Amino acid sequence: MNKPLTPACAAVHFWVAEVVVGHNFCPFARREVERETLAYHDCRASSIAETLELFADAVQQLLQDDRVETSLLVLSQGFTDFNDYLELLDYAQLWLQQEDLEGTLQLASFHPHYQFAGTAADDVTNYTNRAPYPVLHILREASLERVLKRYPTPERIPEDNCARAEELGSAYFEQVLAQARTAQSK
């Protein structure tokens, strides 16, 4: 959306452009970036309770504003520990269930120390979900389903992303994350 971005949101915005759209990690993101239908929310809370309140606010905005297709809740002050972040993610998922929003909204998760189960911490494929800050990405499920119907092989997206990450290498992703941190200070 067209409001000034906080430094943390600017860093994530840069990362979305360079990695998510730039390397087609999400084939559906380019359209929404070009249409400026992403909402960035800087969440400066560090407790689960406070963060869930801000998460609920971001969900309500998404549900009430058709101009917003997807929201990114950027956790700029907390949840730097990946396990703490995973706990928050579980609570956010539970909140969606309790509010009967499963099937309406979906969460995607990104974190600077993201690690897929069964991978080593330094496995380059983890960079497919590594962002400069922890992020709860809230998506409209109906929109996602519409796009997936038109996409030829949606089941290949994760493996294609992992293959691309292996081609690019860890040094590339570390450089982009460093650039994102620089972008936040401009």
C-alpha positions as CSV (number, residue, x, y, z in Angstrom):
1,M,0.0,0.0,0.0
2,N,1.1,3.6,-0.4
3,K,2.1,4.6,3.1
4,P,5.7,5.3,4.2
5,L,7.4,2.1,5.4
6,T,9.2,1.8,8.7
7,P,12.8,0.7,8.5
8,A,11.9,-2.9,9.3
9,C,9.1,-3.0,6.7
10,A,11.5,-1.4,4.2
11,A,13.9,-4.2,4.7
12,V,11.2,-6.8,4.2
13,H,9.9,-4.9,1.2
14,F,13.4,-5.0,-0.3
15,W,13.7,-8.7,0.4
16,V,10.3,-9.4,-1.2
17,A,11.4,-7.6,-4.4
18,E,14.9,-9.1,-4.6
19,V,14.2,-12.7,-3.5
20,V,10.5,-13.6,-3.5
21,V,9.7,-11.8,-6.8
22,G,13.2,-11.5,-8.2
23,H,13.8,-15.2,-8.2
24,N,10.1,-16.2,-8.5
25,F,10.0,-18.0,-5.2
26,C,6.3,-17.1,-5.1
27,P,5.0,-17.0,-8.7
28,F,2.0,-15.1,-7.5
29,A,3.7,-12.3,-5.7
30,R,4.8,-10.2,-8.7
31,R,1.3,-9.3,-9.6
32,E,0.5,-8.2,-6.1
33,V,3.7,-6.2,-5.8
34,E,3.0,-4.4,-9.1
35,R,-0.5,-3.7,-8.0
36,E,0.7,-2.5,-4.6
37,T,-1.8,-4.7,-2.8
38,L,0.6,-5.8,0.0
39,A,0.1,-4.3,3.4
40,Y,3.2,-4.1,5.7
41,H,2.6,-3.8,9.4
42,D,5.5,-3.1,11.8
43,C,4.8,-5.1,14.9
44,R,7.0,-3.7,17.7
45,A,5.5,-6.0,20.4
46,S,7.7,-8.7,22.0
47,S,5.1,-10.8,23.9
48,I,2.8,-13.3,22.3
49,A,-0.3,-11.6,23.8
50,E,0.6,-8.2,22.4
51,T,1.7,-9.6,19.0
52,L,-1.6,-11.6,18.7
53,E,-3.5,-8.4,19.3
54,L,-1.7,-6.7,16.4
55,F,-2.0,-9.9,14.3
56,A,-5.8,-9.7,14.9
57,D,-5.8,-6.0,13.8
58,A,-3.9,-6.9,10.6
59,V,-6.4,-9.7,9.9
60,Q,-9.3,-7.4,10.4
61,Q,-7.8,-4.8,8.0
62,L,-7.3,-7.5,5.4
63,L,-10.9,-8.8,5.8
64,Q,-12.3,-5.3,5.6
65,D,-10.2,-3.7,2.8
66,D,-10.6,-5.3,-0.6
67,R,-7.6,-3.2,-1.9
68,V,-5.3,-5.3,0.3
69,E,-4.6,-8.8,-1.1
70,T,-2.1,-9.9,1.5
71,S,-0.5,-8.6,4.7
72,L,2.9,-9.0,6.1
73,L,3.2,-8.6,9.9
74,V,6.9,-7.7,10.4
75,L,8.1,-8.5,13.9
76,S,10.7,-5.9,14.3
77,Q,11.2,-6.1,18.1
78,G,10.8,-9.7,19.1
79,F,10.8,-13.3,18.2
80,T,14.4,-13.3,17.0
81,D,14.7,-16.8,18.5
82,F,13.3,-19.3,15.9
83,N,11.7,-21.5,18.5
84,D,9.9,-18.5,20.1
85,Y,8.7,-17.5,16.6
86,L,7.4,-21.1,16.0
87,E,5.5,-20.8,19.3
88,L,3.9,-17.5,18.1
89,L,3.1,-19.1,14.7
90,D,1.3,-21.9,16.5
91,Y,-0.8,-19.4,18.5
92,A,-1.6,-17.4,15.4
93,Q,-2.7,-20.5,13.6
94,L,-4.8,-21.4,16.7
95,W,-6.3,-17.9,16.7
96,L,-7.4,-18.3,13.0
97,Q,-9.1,-21.6,13.9
98,Q,-10.9,-20.2,16.9
99,E,-12.1,-17.2,14.8
100,D,-13.3,-19.7,12.2
101,L,-11.0,-18.2,9.6
102,E,-9.3,-21.4,8.4
103,G,-10.3,-21.7,4.8
104,T,-10.5,-17.9,4.5
105,L,-7.0,-17.0,5.5
106,Q,-3.7,-18.8,5.4
107,L,-0.4,-18.2,7.1
108,A,3.1,-18.4,5.6
109,S,6.1,-17.9,7.7
110,F,9.5,-16.3,7.3
111,H,12.3,-15.8,9.8
112,P,16.0,-14.8,9.7
113,H,16.9,-18.2,11.1
114,Y,14.3,-20.3,9.4
115,Q,15.1,-24.0,9.4
116,F,13.0,-26.7,7.8
117,A,12.6,-29.8,9.8
118,G,15.2,-32.4,8.8
119,T,17.7,-29.8,7.5
120,A,20.9,-28.5,9.0
121,A,20.9,-24.9,10.1
122,D,23.4,-24.0,7.3
123,D,21.4,-25.8,4.6
124,V,21.0,-23.3,1.7
125,T,17.4,-24.4,1.1
126,N,16.4,-22.7,4.4
127,Y,17.0,-19.4,2.7
128,T,13.7,-19.9,0.7
129,N,12.0,-18.8,3.9
130,R,14.6,-16.6,5.5
131,A,13.7,-12.9,5.7
132,P,15.5,-10.0,7.3
133,Y,12.9,-10.0,10.2
134,P,10.5,-12.6,11.4
135,V,7.3,-12.3,9.4
136,L,3.8,-13.6,9.6
137,H,2.4,-13.5,6.1
138,I,-1.4,-13.5,6.0
139,L,-2.9,-14.6,2.7
140,R,-6.5,-14.7,1.3
141,E,-7.1,-18.4,0.6
142,A,-9.6,-17.9,-2.1
143,S,-7.2,-15.7,-4.1
144,L,-4.5,-18.3,-3.6
145,E,-6.8,-21.1,-4.8
146,R,-7.7,-19.1,-7.9
147,V,-4.1,-18.5,-8.9
148,L,-3.1,-22.1,-8.2
149,K,-5.8,-23.4,-10.6
150,R,-4.1,-21.4,-13.4
151,Y,-0.5,-22.3,-12.4
152,P,0.7,-25.4,-14.3
153,T,2.6,-27.3,-11.6
154,P,2.0,-25.7,-8.2
155,E,3.3,-28.8,-6.4
156,R,6.7,-28.2,-7.9
157,I,7.1,-24.7,-6.4
158,P,8.9,-25.8,-3.2
159,E,11.4,-28.1,-4.9
160,D,12.0,-25.5,-7.7
161,N,12.7,-22.9,-5.0
162,C,15.2,-25.3,-3.2
163,A,16.9,-26.0,-6.5
164,R,17.2,-22.3,-7.2
165,A,18.5,-21.6,-3.7
166,E,21.2,-24.3,-4.2
167,E,22.2,-22.6,-7.5
168,L,22.5,-19.2,-5.9
169,G,24.3,-20.3,-2.7
170,S,24.3,-19.1,0.9
171,A,26.7,-16.3,0.2
172,Y,24.2,-14.7,-2.3
173,F,21.4,-14.8,0.3
174,E,23.6,-13.5,3.1
175,Q,24.5,-10.6,0.7
176,V,20.8,-9.9,0.0
177,L,19.9,-10.0,3.7
178,A,22.8,-7.5,4.4
179,Q,21.5,-5.3,1.6
180,A,18.0,-5.4,3.1
181,R,19.4,-4.3,6.4
182,T,21.1,-1.4,4.6
183,A,17.8,-0.6,2.8
184,Q,16.1,-0.2,6.1
185,S,18.4,2.6,7.1
186,K,17.7,4.8,4.0
